[in-house]
Amino acid sequence: MTRFAHQREEAELNLDDARELLEQRRAELRERRTRIERHTRHRDEPLPPDFAEQAVELENGETLVALDREVNAELKEIERALKRLEDGTFGECTKCGETISEGRLTALPYASLCIDCANATDAAR
């Protein structure tokens, strides 16, 4: 096997690994979203008469809403990453077009920006 063929095979394996990792994470997040939805359905019940219990219930509800928002945001990022895998653009920075480092993709498999563009975006905020 030539060096180029070996590198290409490794890249394909990495893409397969990335797809598997993203699909596993998507399944985990969907399950988490289902559990959150089950808990929020209980919110339709009247609040307990005790003020302290009401405060706890309201705080729990706010936490569930925040968790739901986070789960949905991450699911959107995962769907975008899976789309980039289909399009053949996975691993390319959507801002500058450079290759996203393997370390960054390992840490954040749905990363759409290289570290330089991500830092520049964060600094602009």
C-alpha positions, 0 to 999 in steps of 0.5 A: 500500500502506498503512503498516499493510499494509507493516509487516505484510508486513515482519513476515511477511518477518522471520518467513520469514527467521527460519524459514529461518535456524532451519531452516538452523541446524538442518540444520548442527547435525544434520550436526555431530551426525552427525559427532560420532556417527561419531567417538564410534563409534570409542570402542568400539575398545580404547584404545591401549597407550601411556598418553599416547595413552590420555590424549589419546583420553579427553580427545577423548572427553570433548570429543565428549560435551560438544559433543554435549550443546551441539548437542542443547541448541541443537537443542531450542531451535531446535525450540521456536522453530520451534514458536513460529513455527507457534503465532504466538508467535515473538518474544514473551517466554515469561516476560513476554509482551513483544516480543523486540527484533529485534536480540536475535532477529537475534543469537539467533534462537531466543531465548525471553526478552526481554533484561530477562527473560534478564538477570533469569534470569542474575542469579538463577543 
